[in-house]
Amino acid sequence: MCKQLKSHKGFTLIELMIVVAIIGILAAIAIPNFIAYQAKSKQSEAKVSLGAIFTSAVAYQAESQNPQSYAPATISQIGWQPSGTPRYRFFYMDGVNTTTGVGTTINFFPGSSSAASPCNVTAPPASGGFVVASNTSGFTAGANGNIDGDVACDHWFINDVRNLQNPNNDVSL
């Protein structure tokens, strides 16, 4: 009977524990990187939407009666609105003062995110630190969002010469 038990092949407890430890080490390395890359992919919503806002604003300016202005009477005249459930709050500023970045009308696009916690995406951007219009008849569009649940907001801006910037990056790799 003892000879029969010894002939069975299998894994020892030590071998199984080594395999579990290796899998744990690999998971500890892979999971944080996966989460960071997943968050970076969520930023593509802001980039794509700001590109669409840029295209809509340029089309509005080309079709408007005053071709020197990007200033619509209402934000709906731009002809862009987010679809689905956006993670970002999108806004549009026309006639930005290129020296100070203030003195402009900030219009939020309807249907944008309205999450106010833990990062208040409904607050307009502070002056400075964002890409401003190339001149006072230009525009700046932006997106505020919180894509990883911390207190920091993710800010994206694009202006009338398609300068896209991300001065406050909510994602770090």
Protein Blocks (a to p, Z undefined) as FASTA:
>chain_A
ZZmmmmpgcddfklmmmmmmmmmmmmmmmmmmmmmmmmmmmmmmmmmmmmmmmmmmmmmm
mmmmblmbcbdfbfklnopacehjdfbdcdddehiafknopaiacdddehiafbfbfbdf
kbccdeehiacdfbfklccddddddfkopabdcdddddfkopacdfbacbdZZ
